[in-house]
Amino acid sequence: MKLGRVTGTVVSTINAPIFDDRTLLLCDLLDPAGRPGGGYVIAVDTVGAGAGETVLILDEGNSARQVIGLTQGPIRTLVVGIVDAVVDEMRAPAGVAATPPARRRRRRA
């Protein structure tokens, strides 16, 4: 899995039928600190993510297809989560609690 930030959507009027009624997101890849890591992916949204949100990206074709219940098809990459925080306990400053924020509920698209 990878971390990314949604920068926009990709609109395609002619595509494989598997993409009908699915939102394609353009995501910049991030390093664990949330800084640009170089590169981007186009991913099928499964969680209703929006521009500017940090997301969890599954970039493994067979696993991605299993998540959405398919055995075949041209889907490789999915957005599977919206990230509230990344807590690197090995790099947390001394005296700072490494506790993630309270979870929020997200409405599915």
KOLMARVO-773686 format. One record per atom (N, C-alpha, C, O): atom name; residue number from 1; y, x, z; chain. Coordinates in nm, 2 decimals, padded with zeros to 4 digits. Layout:
REM residues N
+-------+------+--------+--------+--------+------+
| vexfi | bagu |  north |   east |     up | timi |
+-------+------+--------+--------+--------+------+
|    CA |  NUM |      Y |      X |      Z |    A |
...
+-------+------+--------+--------+--------+------+
END
This chain:
REM residues 109
+-------+------+--------+--------+--------+------+
| vexfi | bagu |  north |   east |     up | timi |
+-------+------+--------+--------+--------+------+
|     N |    1 | -00.12 |  00.08 |  00.00 |    A |
|    CA |    1 |  00.00 |  00.00 |  00.00 |    A |
|     C |    1 |  00.12 |  00.09 |  00.00 |    A |
|     O |    1 |  00.12 |  00.21 |  00.04 |    A |
|     N |    2 |  00.23 |  00.03 | -00.04 |    A |
|    CA |    2 |  00.36 |  00.10 | -00.05 |    A |
|     C |    2 |  00.47 |  00.01 |  00.00 |    A |
|     O |    2 |  00.46 | -00.11 |  00.01 |    A |
|     N |    3 |  00.58 |  00.08 |  00.04 |    A |
|    CA |    3 |  00.70 |  00.01 |  00.08 |    A |
|     C |    3 |  00.80 |  00.01 | -00.04 |    A |
|     O |    3 |  00.80 |  00.10 | -00.12 |    A |
|     N |    4 |  00.87 | -00.10 | -00.05 |    A |
|    CA |    4 |  00.97 | -00.12 | -00.16 |    A |
|     C |    4 |  01.08 | -00.21 | -00.12 |    A |
|     O |    4 |  01.08 | -00.28 | -00.02 |    A |
|     N |    5 |  01.19 | -00.20 | -00.20 |    A |
|    CA |    5 |  01.30 | -00.29 | -00.18 |    A |
|     C |    5 |  01.32 | -00.37 | -00.31 |    A |
|     O |    5 |  01.33 | -00.32 | -00.42 |    A |
|     N |    6 |  01.32 | -00.50 | -00.29 |    A |
|    CA |    6 |  01.34 | -00.59 | -00.41 |    A |
|     C |    6 |  01.48 | -00.57 | -00.46 |    A |
|     O |    6 |  01.58 | -00.59 | -00.39 |    A |
|     N |    7 |  01.49 | -00.54 | -00.59 |    A |
|    CA |    7 |  01.63 | -00.53 | -00.65 |    A |
|     C |    7 |  01.66 | -00.64 | -00.75 |    A |
|     O |    7 |  01.77 | -00.65 | -00.79 |    A |
|     N |    8 |  01.56 | -00.71 | -00.79 |    A |
|    CA |    8 |  01.59 | -00.83 | -00.88 |    A |
|     C |    8 |  01.46 | -00.89 | -00.93 |    A |
|     O |    8 |  01.35 | -00.86 | -00.88 |    A |
|     N |    9 |  01.47 | -00.98 | -01.03 |    A |
|    CA |    9 |  01.35 | -01.04 | -01.09 |    A |
|     C |    9 |  01.34 | -01.00 | -01.23 |    A |
|     O |    9 |  01.44 | -00.95 | -01.29 |    A |
|     N |   10 |  01.22 | -01.02 | -01.28 |    A |
|    CA |   10 |  01.20 | -00.99 | -01.42 |    A |
|     C |   10 |  01.16 | -01.12 | -01.49 |    A |
|     O |   10 |  01.07 | -01.19 | -01.44 |    A |
|     N |   11 |  01.23 | -01.15 | -01.60 |    A |
|    CA |   11 |  01.21 | -01.28 | -01.67 |    A |
|     C |   11 |  01.15 | -01.25 | -01.80 |    A |
|     O |   11 |  01.20 | -01.16 | -01.88 |    A |
|     N |   12 |  01.04 | -01.32 | -01.83 |    A |
|    CA |   12 |  00.96 | -01.30 | -01.95 |    A |
|     C |   12 |  00.93 | -01.43 | -02.01 |    A |
|     O |   12 |  00.85 | -01.51 | -01.95 |    A |
|     N |   13 |  00.98 | -01.46 | -02.13 |    A |
|    CA |   13 |  00.95 | -01.59 | -02.19 |    A |
|     C |   13 |  00.82 | -01.60 | -02.26 |    A |
|     O |   13 |  00.76 | -01.70 | -02.28 |    A |
|     N |   14 |  00.77 | -01.48 | -02.31 |    A |
|    CA |   14 |  00.65 | -01.47 | -02.37 |    A |
|     C |   14 |  00.56 | -01.37 | -02.29 |    A |
|     O |   14 |  00.59 | -01.25 | -02.28 |    A |
|     N |   15 |  00.45 | -01.42 | -02.23 |    A |
|    CA |   15 |  00.37 | -01.34 | -02.15 |    A |
|     C |   15 |  00.23 | -01.40 | -02.14 |    A |
|     O |   15 |  00.20 | -01.50 | -02.20 |    A |
|     N |   16 |  00.14 | -01.33 | -02.08 |    A |
|    CA |   16 |  00.00 | -01.38 | -02.06 |    A |
|     C |   16 |  00.01 | -01.50 | -01.97 |    A |
|     O |   16 |  00.09 | -01.51 | -01.87 |    A |
|     N |   17 | -00.08 | -01.60 | -02.00 |    A |
|    CA |   17 | -00.07 | -01.73 | -01.92 |    A |
|     C |   17 | -00.09 | -01.71 | -01.77 |    A |
|     O |   17 | -00.04 | -01.79 | -01.69 |    A |
|     N |   18 | -00.15 | -01.60 | -01.73 |    A |
|    CA |   18 | -00.17 | -01.57 | -01.59 |    A |
|     C |   18 | -00.04 | -01.56 | -01.51 |    A |
|     O |   18 | -00.03 | -01.58 | -01.39 |    A |
|     N |   19 |  00.07 | -01.53 | -01.58 |    A |
|    CA |   19 |  00.20 | -01.51 | -01.52 |    A |
|     C |   19 |  00.28 | -01.64 | -01.52 |    A |
|     O |   19 |  00.39 | -01.64 | -01.46 |    A |
|     N |   20 |  00.23 | -01.74 | -01.58 |    A |
|    CA |   20 |  00.31 | -01.87 | -01.58 |    A |
|     C |   20 |  00.32 | -01.92 | -01.43 |    A |
|     O |   20 |  00.23 | -01.91 | -01.35 |    A |
|     N |   21 |  00.44 | -01.96 | -01.40 |    A |
|    CA |   21 |  00.47 | -02.01 | -01.26 |    A |
|     C |   21 |  00.46 | -01.91 | -01.15 |    A |
|     O |   21 |  00.45 | -01.94 | -01.04 |    A |
|     N |   22 |  00.47 | -01.78 | -01.19 |    A |
|    CA |   22 |  00.47 | -01.67 | -01.09 |    A |
|     C |   22 |  00.60 | -01.60 | -01.11 |    A |
|     O |   22 |  00.65 | -01.58 | -01.22 |    A |
|     N |   23 |  00.66 | -01.56 | -00.99 |    A |
|    CA |   23 |  00.78 | -01.48 | -00.99 |    A |
|     C |   23 |  00.75 | -01.33 | -01.00 |    A |
|     O |   23 |  00.66 | -01.28 | -00.92 |    A |
|     N |   24 |  00.81 | -01.26 | -01.09 |    A |
|    CA |   24 |  00.79 | -01.12 | -01.10 |    A |
|     C |   24 |  00.92 | -01.05 | -01.04 |    A |
|     O |   24 |  01.03 | -01.08 | -01.07 |    A |
|     N |   25 |  00.89 | -00.96 | -00.95 |    A |
|    CA |   25 |  01.00 | -00.89 | -00.88 |    A |
|     C |   25 |  01.01 | -00.74 | -00.92 |    A |
|     O |   25 |  00.90 | -00.67 | -00.93 |    A |
|     N |   26 |  01.13 | -00.69 | -00.94 |    A |
|    CA |   26 |  01.15 | -00.55 | -00.96 |    A |
|     C |   26 |  01.18 | -00.49 | -00.83 |    A |
|     O |   26 |  01.27 | -00.53 | -00.76 |    A |
|     N |   27 |  01.09 | -00.39 | -00.79 |    A |
|    CA |   27 |  01.10 | -00.33 | -00.66 |    A |
|     C |   27 |  01.12 | -00.18 | -00.67 |    A |
|     O |   27 |  01.04 | -00.11 | -00.74 |    A |
|     N |   28 |  01.22 | -00.12 | -00.61 |    A |
|    CA |   28 |  01.23 |  00.02 | -00.60 |    A |
|     C |   28 |  01.14 |  00.07 | -00.48 |    A |
|     O |   28 |  01.13 |  00.01 | -00.38 |    A |
|     N |   29 |  01.07 |  00.18 | -00.51 |    A |
|    CA |   29 |  00.98 |  00.23 | -00.40 |    A |
|     C |   29 |  01.06 |  00.31 | -00.30 |    A |
|     O |   29 |  01.16 |  00.37 | -00.33 |    A |
|     N |   30 |  01.01 |  00.30 | -00.17 |    A |
|    CA |   30 |  01.08 |  00.36 | -00.06 |    A |
|     C |   30 |  00.99 |  00.46 |  00.01 |    A |
|     O |   30 |  00.87 |  00.45 |  00.01 |    A |
|     N |   31 |  01.05 |  00.56 |  00.08 |    A |
|    CA |   31 |  00.97 |  00.64 |  00.17 |    A |
|     C |   31 |  00.96 |  00.57 |  00.31 |    A |
|     O |   31 |  01.02 |  00.47 |  00.32 |    A |
|     N |   32 |  00.88 |  00.63 |  00.40 |    A |
|    CA |   32 |  00.87 |  00.56 |  00.53 |    A |
|     C |   32 |  01.00 |  00.54 |  00.61 |    A |
|     O |   32 |  01.00 |  00.45 |  00.69 |    A |
|     N |   33 |  01.10 |  00.62 |  00.58 |    A |
|    CA |   33 |  01.23 |  00.60 |  00.65 |    A |
|     C |   33 |  01.32 |  00.49 |  00.58 |    A |
|     O |   33 |  01.43 |  00.47 |  00.63 |    A |
|     N |   34 |  01.27 |  00.44 |  00.47 |    A |
|    CA |   34 |  01.35 |  00.33 |  00.41 |    A |
|     C |   34 |  01.44 |  00.39 |  00.30 |    A |
|     O |   34 |  01.52 |  00.31 |  00.25 |    A |
|     N |   35 |  01.43 |  00.52 |  00.27 |    A |
|    CA |   35 |  01.52 |  00.58 |  00.17 |    A |
|     C |   35 |  01.45 |  00.57 |  00.04 |    A |
|     O |   35 |  01.33 |  00.56 |  00.03 |    A |
|     N |   36 |  01.53 |  00.57 | -00.07 |    A |
|    CA |   36 |  01.46 |  00.56 | -00.21 |    A |
|     C |   36 |  01.36 |  00.67 | -00.22 |    A |
|     O |   36 |  01.39 |  00.79 | -00.20 |    A |
|     N |   37 |  01.24 |  00.64 | -00.27 |    A |
|    CA |   37 |  01.14 |  00.74 | -00.28 |    A |
|     C |   37 |  01.11 |  00.78 | -00.43 |    A |
|     O |   37 |  01.03 |  00.86 | -00.45 |    A |
|     N |   38 |  01.19 |  00.72 | -00.52 |    A |
|    CA |   38 |  01.17 |  00.75 | -00.66 |    A |
|     C |   38 |  01.07 |  00.66 | -00.72 |    A |
|     O |   38 |  00.96 |  00.64 | -00.67 |    A |
|     N |   39 |  01.11 |  00.60 | -00.83 |    A |
|    CA |   39 |  01.02 |  00.51 | -00.90 |    A |
|     C |   39 |  01.04 |  00.37 | -00.87 |    A |
|     O |   39 |  01.12 |  00.33 | -00.78 |    A |
|     N |   40 |  00.97 |  00.28 | -00.95 |    A |
|    CA |   40 |  00.98 |  00.14 | -00.93 |    A |
|     C |   40 |  00.85 |  00.08 | -00.97 |    A |
|     O |   40 |  00.77 |  00.14 | -01.04 |    A |
|     N |   41 |  00.83 | -00.05 | -00.93 |    A |
|    CA |   41 |  00.72 | -00.13 | -00.98 |    A |
|     C |   41 |  00.77 | -00.27 | -01.01 |    A |
|     O |   41 |  00.87 | -00.31 | -00.96 |    A |
|     N |   42 |  00.69 | -00.34 | -01.10 |    A |
|    CA |   42 |  00.71 | -00.48 | -01.12 |    A |
|     C |   42 |  00.59 | -00.55 | -01.05 |    A |
|     O |   42 |  00.48 | -00.52 | -01.09 |    A |
|     N |   43 |  00.62 | -00.64 | -00.96 |    A |
|    CA |   43 |  00.51 | -00.70 | -00.88 |    A |
|     C |   43 |  00.52 | -00.85 | -00.88 |    A |
|     O |   43 |  00.63 | -00.91 | -00.88 |    A |
|     N |   44 |  00.40 | -00.91 | -00.87 |    A |
|    CA |   44 |  00.40 | -01.06 | -00.86 |    A |
|     C |   44 |  00.43 | -01.09 | -00.71 |    A |
|     O |   44 |  00.37 | -01.04 | -00.62 |    A |
|     N |   45 |  00.52 | -01.18 | -00.69 |    A |
|    CA |   45 |  00.56 | -01.22 | -00.56 |    A |
|     C |   45 |  00.46 | -01.33 | -00.50 |    A |
|     O |   45 |  00.43 | -01.43 | -00.57 |    A |
|     N |   46 |  00.41 | -01.30 | -00.38 |    A |
|    CA |   46 |  00.32 | -01.40 | -00.31 |    A |
|     C |   46 |  00.38 | -01.45 | -00.18 |    A |
|     O |   46 |  00.32 | -01.53 | -00.12 |    A |
|     N |   47 |  00.50 | -01.40 | -00.14 |    A |
|    CA |   47 |  00.55 | -01.44 | -00.01 |    A |
|     C |   47 |  00.69 | -01.50 | -00.02 |    A |
|     O |   47 |  00.75 | -01.53 |  00.09 |    A |
|     N |   48 |  00.75 | -01.51 | -00.13 |    A |
|    CA |   48 |  00.89 | -01.57 | -00.14 |    A |
|     C |   48 |  01.00 | -01.46 | -00.11 |    A |
|     O |   48 |  01.10 | -01.50 | -00.05 |    A |
|     N |   49 |  00.98 | -01.34 | -00.14 |    A |
|    CA |   49 |  01.08 | -01.23 | -00.11 |    A |
|     C |   49 |  01.20 | -01.25 | -00.20 |    A |
|     O |   49 |  01.19 | -01.30 | -00.31 |    A |
|     N |   50 |  01.31 | -01.20 | -00.15 |    A |
|    CA |   50 |  01.43 | -01.20 | -00.23 |    A |
|     C |   50 |  01.50 | -01.07 | -00.24 |    A |
|     O |   50 |  01.46 | -00.97 | -00.18 |    A |
|     N |   51 |  01.60 | -01.06 | -00.32 |    A |
|    CA |   51 |  01.67 | -00.94 | -00.35 |    A |
|     C |   51 |  01.72 | -00.88 | -00.22 |    A |
|     O |   51 |  01.78 | -00.95 | -00.13 |    A |
|     N |   52 |  01.71 | -00.75 | -00.20 |    A |
|    CA |   52 |  01.76 | -00.67 | -00.09 |    A |
|     C |   52 |  01.65 | -00.66 |  00.02 |    A |
|     O |   52 |  01.67 | -00.59 |  00.12 |    A |
|     N |   53 |  01.55 | -00.74 |  00.02 |    A |
|    CA |   53 |  01.45 | -00.73 |  00.12 |    A |
|     C |   53 |  01.35 | -00.62 |  00.11 |    A |
|     O |   53 |  01.32 | -00.58 | -00.01 |    A |
|     N |   54 |  01.31 | -00.56 |  00.22 |    A |
|    CA |   54 |  01.21 | -00.45 |  00.22 |    A |
|     C |   54 |  01.07 | -00.52 |  00.22 |    A |
|     O |   54 |  01.05 | -00.62 |  00.30 |    A |
|     N |   55 |  00.98 | -00.48 |  00.13 |    A |
|    CA |   55 |  00.86 | -00.55 |  00.12 |    A |
|     C |   55 |  00.74 | -00.46 |  00.12 |    A |
|     O |   55 |  00.75 | -00.34 |  00.10 |    A |
|     N |   56 |  00.62 | -00.51 |  00.15 |    A |
|    CA |   56 |  00.50 | -00.44 |  00.14 |    A |
|     C |   56 |  00.43 | -00.47 |  00.01 |    A |
|     O |   56 |  00.41 | -00.59 | -00.03 |    A |
|     N |   57 |  00.40 | -00.37 | -00.06 |    A |
|    CA |   57 |  00.35 | -00.38 | -00.20 |    A |
|     C |   57 |  00.20 | -00.33 | -00.21 |    A |
|     O |   57 |  00.17 | -00.22 | -00.16 |    A |
|     N |   58 |  00.12 | -00.42 | -00.26 |    A |
|    CA |   58 | -00.02 | -00.38 | -00.28 |    A |
|     C |   58 | -00.03 | -00.34 | -00.43 |    A |
|     O |   58 | -00.01 | -00.43 | -00.52 |    A |
|     N |   59 | -00.06 | -00.22 | -00.46 |    A |
|    CA |   59 | -00.06 | -00.16 | -00.59 |    A |
|     C |   59 | -00.20 | -00.12 | -00.63 |    A |
|     O |   59 | -00.22 |  00.00 | -00.67 |    A |
|     N |   60 | -00.30 | -00.21 | -00.62 |    A |
|    CA |   60 | -00.44 | -00.18 | -00.65 |    A |
|     C |   60 | -00.50 | -00.30 | -00.72 |    A |
|     O |   60 | -00.52 | -00.40 | -00.66 |    A |
|     N |   61 | -00.51 | -00.28 | -00.85 |    A |
|    CA |   61 | -00.55 | -00.39 | -00.93 |    A |
|     C |   61 | -00.66 | -00.49 | -00.88 |    A |
|     O |   61 | -00.63 | -00.61 | -00.87 |    A |
|     N |   62 | -00.78 | -00.44 | -00.85 |    A |
|    CA |   62 | -00.88 | -00.53 | -00.81 |    A |
|     C |   62 | -00.85 | -00.60 | -00.68 |    A |
|     O |   62 | -00.87 | -00.72 | -00.66 |    A |
|     N |   63 | -00.79 | -00.53 | -00.58 |    A |
|    CA |   63 | -00.75 | -00.59 | -00.45 |    A |
|     C |   63 | -00.64 | -00.69 | -00.47 |    A |
|     O |   63 | -00.64 | -00.80 | -00.41 |    A |
|     N |   64 | -00.55 | -00.66 | -00.56 |    A |
|    CA |   64 | -00.44 | -00.76 | -00.59 |    A |
|     C |   64 | -00.50 | -00.89 | -00.65 |    A |
|     O |   64 | -00.45 | -00.99 | -00.61 |    A |
|     N |   65 | -00.59 | -00.87 | -00.74 |    A |
|    CA |   65 | -00.65 | -01.00 | -00.80 |    A |
|     C |   65 | -00.72 | -01.07 | -00.70 |    A |
|     O |   65 | -00.72 | -01.20 | -00.70 |    A |
|     N |   66 | -00.79 | -01.01 | -00.60 |    A |
|    CA |   66 | -00.87 | -01.08 | -00.50 |    A |
|     C |   66 | -00.77 | -01.16 | -00.41 |    A |
|     O |   66 | -00.81 | -01.27 | -00.37 |    A |
|     N |   67 | -00.66 | -01.10 | -00.38 |    A |
|    CA |   67 | -00.56 | -01.17 | -00.29 |    A |
|     C |   67 | -00.52 | -01.31 | -00.35 |    A |
|     O |   67 | -00.50 | -01.40 | -00.28 |    A |
|     N |   68 | -00.51 | -01.31 | -00.49 |    A |
|    CA |   68 | -00.46 | -01.44 | -00.55 |    A |
|     C |   68 | -00.58 | -01.52 | -00.61 |    A |
|     O |   68 | -00.56 | -01.61 | -00.68 |    A |
|     N |   69 | -00.71 | -01.47 | -00.58 |    A |
|    CA |   69 | -00.82 | -01.55 | -00.61 |    A |
|     C |   69 | -00.87 | -01.53 | -00.76 |    A |
|     O |   69 | -00.93 | -01.63 | -00.81 |    A |
|     N |   70 | -00.84 | -01.42 | -00.82 |    A |
|    CA |   70 | -00.89 | -01.40 | -00.96 |    A |
|     C |   70 | -00.99 | -01.29 | -00.96 |    A |
|     O |   70 | -00.99 | -01.19 | -00.88 |    A |
|     N |   71 | -01.08 | -01.29 | -01.06 |    A |
|    CA |   71 | -01.17 | -01.18 | -01.08 |    A |
|     C |   71 | -01.13 | -01.09 | -01.20 |    A |
|     O |   71 | -01.17 | -00.98 | -01.21 |    A |
|     N |   72 | -01.05 | -01.15 | -01.29 |    A |
|    CA |   72 | -01.00 | -01.08 | -01.41 |    A |
|     C |   72 | -00.86 | -01.11 | -01.43 |    A |
|     O |   72 | -00.80 | -01.21 | -01.38 |    A |
|     N |   73 | -00.79 | -01.03 | -01.51 |    A |
|    CA |   73 | -00.65 | -01.05 | -01.55 |    A |
|     C |   73 | -00.57 | -00.93 | -01.54 |    A |
|     O |   73 | -00.60 | -00.83 | -01.47 |    A |
|     N |   74 | -00.45 | -00.94 | -01.60 |    A |
|    CA |   74 | -00.36 | -00.82 | -01.61 |    A |
|     C |   74 | -00.27 | -00.81 | -01.49 |    A |
|     O |   74 | -00.15 | -00.78 | -01.51 |    A |
|     N |   75 | -00.32 | -00.84 | -01.37 |    A |
|    CA |   75 | -00.23 | -00.83 | -01.25 |    A |
|     C |   75 | -00.28 | -00.71 | -01.17 |    A |
|     O |   75 | -00.40 | -00.70 | -01.14 |    A |
|     N |   76 | -00.19 | -00.62 | -01.14 |    A |
|    CA |   76 | -00.22 | -00.50 | -01.07 |    A |
|     C |   76 | -00.15 | -00.49 | -00.94 |    A |
|     O |   76 | -00.20 | -00.44 | -00.84 |    A |
|     N |   77 | -00.02 | -00.54 | -00.93 |    A |
|    CA |   77 |  00.07 | -00.52 | -00.82 |    A |
|     C |   77 |  00.12 | -00.65 | -00.77 |    A |
|     O |   77 |  00.17 | -00.73 | -00.84 |    A |
|     N |   78 |  00.11 | -00.66 | -00.63 |    A |
|    CA |   78 |  00.16 | -00.78 | -00.56 |    A |
|     C |   78 |  00.26 | -00.74 | -00.45 |    A |
|     O |   78 |  00.24 | -00.64 | -00.39 |    A |
|     N |   79 |  00.36 | -00.83 | -00.43 |    A |
|    CA |   79 |  00.43 | -00.82 | -00.30 |    A |
|     C |   79 |  00.36 | -00.91 | -00.20 |    A |
|     O |   79 |  00.34 | -01.03 | -00.22 |    A |
|     N |   80 |  00.30 | -00.85 | -00.09 |    A |
|    CA |   80 |  00.22 | -00.92 |  00.00 |    A |
|     C |   80 |  00.28 | -00.94 |  00.14 |    A |
|     O |   80 |  00.22 | -01.00 |  00.22 |    A |
|     N |   81 |  00.40 | -00.88 |  00.16 |    A |
|    CA |   81 |  00.46 | -00.90 |  00.29 |    A |
|     C |   81 |  00.61 | -00.86 |  00.29 |    A |
|     O |   81 |  00.65 | -00.79 |  00.20 |    A |
|     N |   82 |  00.68 | -00.92 |  00.38 |    A |
|    CA |   82 |  00.82 | -00.89 |  00.40 |    A |
|     C |   82 |  00.83 | -00.81 |  00.53 |    A |
|     O |   82 |  00.78 | -00.85 |  00.64 |    A |
|     N |   83 |  00.89 | -00.69 |  00.52 |    A |
|    CA |   83 |  00.89 | -00.59 |  00.63 |    A |
|     C |   83 |  01.01 | -00.62 |  00.72 |    A |
|     O |   83 |  01.12 | -00.62 |  00.68 |    A |
|     N |   84 |  00.98 | -00.64 |  00.85 |    A |
|    CA |   84 |  01.09 | -00.65 |  00.95 |    A |
|     C |   84 |  01.13 | -00.51 |  01.00 |    A |
|     O |   84 |  01.25 | -00.49 |  01.02 |    A |
|     N |   85 |  01.04 | -00.42 |  01.02 |    A |
|    CA |   85 |  01.08 | -00.29 |  01.06 |    A |
|     C |   85 |  00.96 | -00.19 |  01.04 |    A |
|     O |   85 |  00.85 | -00.24 |  01.03 |    A |
|     N |   86 |  00.99 | -00.07 |  01.02 |    A |
|    CA |   86 |  00.89 |  00.04 |  01.01 |    A |
|     C |   86 |  00.92 |  00.13 |  01.14 |    A |
|     O |   86 |  01.02 |  00.19 |  01.15 |    A |
|     N |   87 |  00.82 |  00.14 |  01.22 |    A |
|    CA |   87 |  00.83 |  00.21 |  01.35 |    A |
|     C |   87 |  00.74 |  00.33 |  01.34 |    A |
|     O |   87 |  00.62 |  00.32 |  01.34 |    A |
|     N |   88 |  00.80 |  00.45 |  01.33 |    A |
|    CA |   88 |  00.72 |  00.57 |  01.32 |    A |
|     C |   88 |  00.73 |  00.63 |  01.46 |    A |
|     O |   88 |  00.82 |  00.70 |  01.49 |    A |
|     N |   89 |  00.63 |  00.61 |  01.54 |    A |
|    CA |   89 |  00.63 |  00.65 |  01.68 |    A |
|     C |   89 |  00.63 |  00.80 |  01.70 |    A |
|     O |   89 |  00.67 |  00.85 |  01.80 |    A |
|     N |   90 |  00.58 |  00.87 |  01.60 |    A |
|    CA |   90 |  00.58 |  01.02 |  01.61 |    A |
|     C |   90 |  00.72 |  01.08 |  01.59 |    A |
|     O |   90 |  00.75 |  01.19 |  01.62 |    A |
|     N |   91 |  00.81 |  01.00 |  01.53 |    A |
|    CA |   91 |  00.94 |  01.05 |  01.50 |    A |
|     C |   91 |  01.05 |  00.97 |  01.57 |    A |
|     O |   91 |  01.17 |  01.00 |  01.55 |    A |
|     N |   92 |  01.02 |  00.88 |  01.66 |    A |
|    CA |   92 |  01.12 |  00.80 |  01.73 |    A |
|     C |   92 |  01.19 |  00.90 |  01.83 |    A |
|     O |   92 |  01.13 |  00.98 |  01.89 |    A |
|     N |   93 |  01.33 |  00.88 |  01.83 |    A |
|    CA |   93 |  01.40 |  00.97 |  01.92 |    A |
|     C |   93 |  01.36 |  00.95 |  02.07 |    A |
|     O |   93 |  01.32 |  00.85 |  02.11 |    A |
|     N |   94 |  01.37 |  01.06 |  02.14 |    A |
|    CA |   94 |  01.33 |  01.06 |  02.28 |    A |
|     C |   94 |  01.41 |  00.95 |  02.36 |    A |
|     O |   94 |  01.53 |  00.93 |  02.34 |    A |
|     N |   95 |  01.34 |  00.87 |  02.44 |    A |
|    CA |   95 |  01.40 |  00.77 |  02.52 |    A |
|     C |   95 |  01.43 |  00.64 |  02.44 |    A |
|     O |   95 |  01.47 |  00.54 |  02.50 |    A |
|     N |   96 |  01.39 |  00.63 |  02.32 |    A |
|    CA |   96 |  01.41 |  00.51 |  02.24 |    A |
|     C |   96 |  01.27 |  00.44 |  02.23 |    A |
|     O |   96 |  01.18 |  00.49 |  02.19 |    A |
|     N |   97 |  01.27 |  00.31 |  02.28 |    A |
|    CA |   97 |  01.15 |  00.24 |  02.27 |    A |
|     C |   97 |  01.11 |  00.21 |  02.12 |    A |
|     O |   97 |  01.20 |  00.17 |  02.05 |    A |
|     N |   98 |  00.99 |  00.23 |  02.09 |    A |
|    CA |   98 |  00.94 |  00.21 |  01.95 |    A |
|     C |   98 |  00.88 |  00.07 |  01.95 |    A |
|     O |   98 |  00.76 |  00.06 |  01.92 |    A |
|     N |   99 |  00.95 | -00.03 |  01.97 |    A |
|    CA |   99 |  00.90 | -00.17 |  01.97 |    A |
|     C |   99 |  00.95 | -00.24 |  01.85 |    A |
|     O |   99 |  01.07 | -00.25 |  01.83 |    A |
|     N |  100 |  00.86 | -00.30 |  01.77 |    A |
|    CA |  100 |  00.91 | -00.37 |  01.65 |    A |
|     C |  100 |  00.98 | -00.50 |  01.70 |    A |
|     O |  100 |  00.96 | -00.55 |  01.80 |    A |
|     N |  101 |  01.07 | -00.55 |  01.61 |    A |
|    CA |  101 |  01.15 | -00.67 |  01.65 |    A |
|     C |  101 |  01.05 | -00.79 |  01.65 |    A |
|     O |  101 |  00.94 | -00.79 |  01.59 |    A |
|     N |  102 |  01.10 | -00.90 |  01.71 |    A |
|    CA |  102 |  01.02 | -01.02 |  01.71 |    A |
|     C |  102 |  00.99 | -01.07 |  01.57 |    A |
|     O |  102 |  01.07 | -01.05 |  01.48 |    A |
|     N |  103 |  00.88 | -01.13 |  01.55 |    A |
|    CA |  103 |  00.84 | -01.17 |  01.41 |    A |
|     C |  103 |  00.92 | -01.30 |  01.38 |    A |
|     O |  103 |  00.95 | -01.38 |  01.46 |    A |
|     N |  104 |  00.94 | -01.31 |  01.25 |    A |
|    CA |  104 |  01.01 | -01.43 |  01.20 |    A |
|     C |  104 |  00.92 | -01.50 |  01.11 |    A |
|     O |  104 |  00.84 | -01.44 |  01.04 |    A |
|     N |  105 |  00.94 | -01.63 |  01.10 |    A |
|    CA |  105 |  00.86 | -01.71 |  01.01 |    A |
|     C |  105 |  00.93 | -01.71 |  00.88 |    A |
|     O |  105 |  01.05 | -01.72 |  00.87 |    A |
|     N |  106 |  00.85 | -01.71 |  00.77 |    A |
|    CA |  106 |  00.90 | -01.71 |  00.64 |    A |
|     C |  106 |  00.84 | -01.82 |  00.56 |    A |
|     O |  106 |  00.72 | -01.85 |  00.56 |    A |
|     N |  107 |  00.93 | -01.90 |  00.49 |    A |
|    CA |  107 |  00.88 | -02.01 |  00.41 |    A |
|     C |  107 |  00.82 | -01.95 |  00.28 |    A |
|     O |  107 |  00.88 | -01.87 |  00.22 |    A |
|     N |  108 |  00.71 | -02.00 |  00.24 |    A |
|    CA |  108 |  00.64 | -01.96 |  00.12 |    A |
|     C |  108 |  00.71 | -02.03 |  00.00 |    A |
|     O |  108 |  00.75 | -02.15 |  00.01 |    A |
|     N |  109 |  00.72 | -01.96 | -00.11 |    A |
|    CA |  109 |  00.79 | -02.01 | -00.23 |    A |
|     C |  109 |  00.69 | -02.10 | -00.30 |    A |
|     O |  109 |  00.73 | -02.16 | -00.41 |    A |
+-------+------+--------+--------+--------+------+
END
